[in-house]
Amino acid sequence: MGRARGTIGTLVAVGALALASLTGAALAQSDDDAAEGSSPTALLERLDALEQELPAQLPPTGVQIAETTTFGELEGDATSVRAVLDFLEPDLRQLFVDADEADGDVADGVALVTRGWLDAWTGTTSISAAEGADLAFPLEATDEQGVATGADAHRGEIEVGLELLLSANARLLAGYTLLEEVGEAELDAQLRIDERARDARTYDDELRPLVIAMLSQPSTSVLVPVERFVTDAPGVQSRAGSVSLVCVDRAALEELGGAATPEALAELEEVDRADCTDLPGLAQD
């Protein structure tokens, strides 16, 4: 069975340096006068103050699916992300509470974003704990007599962490997209929000399908036929082998009944994700 290991949270020296730097940054931040209040302007200012300290990316930054096993390998440094979020967690939690109690689109967006980062904090904690255990009890280790001394894979903790990270990005995607559409932040802050929204969409299209596959869950997308038994070359190309396919969101299709009827297809949008597979020999619209 494959195992997610190695590239997340295994560099202890680097993690220690990052932790020291983050401690200094957090102390410096605590000396600043943070924006207060729950008006739309105040919520956006408080969020932007955190944005400049939050991790640049949500882990994992890459996923390698094992061809011969049912798991894989994660890329990225969940331990460093967890260290950052450890310091920011109290401010994120308080901002979430204030935004959740306020009304309006800005409040809803800020609440989703802060809840998403709190999910990421919990998720990276699980993955970091699993990776730290591998340092103390390495896999596939043996003693001088060749007797196995390796630890069992902490796959359960990895899976819990990945589920929380998927939940985190879903909330970040919804929250940043809402704040992007509202567009009420100051220019520099709005540019940071817009970039976060783009990053969340990229994560959803490129990384979420791979994480889902690693967890052996149904794919995020599904190919459905939109046109069958039609040929542009009568007498040359067989109608029986003619089909055009489109890739759509699986959850959206299930909400419409699960069948690719003309009525359902009219309401669905084509998606372009990592799990949209091109089938050889078939035309795909």
Salt bridges, closest charged atoms under 4 A:
ASP48 OD1 - ARG192 NE 2.83
GLU51 OE1 - ARG196 NE 2.78
ASP86 OD2 - ARG82 NH1 2.87
GLU89 OE2 - ARG93 NE 2.49
ASP98 OD2 - ARG46 NH2 2.87
ASP119 OD2 - ARG171 NH1 2.37
ASP134 OD2 - ARG3 NH2 3.06
GLU157 OE1 - HIS154 ND1 2.77
GLU159 OE2 - ARG155 NE 2.84
GLU180 OE1 - ARG201 NH1 3.13
ASP204 OD1 - ARG208 NE 2.63
ASP204 OD2 - ARG273 NH2 3.94
ASP205 OD1 - ARG273 NE 3.92
ASP249 OD1 - ARG273 NH1 2.88
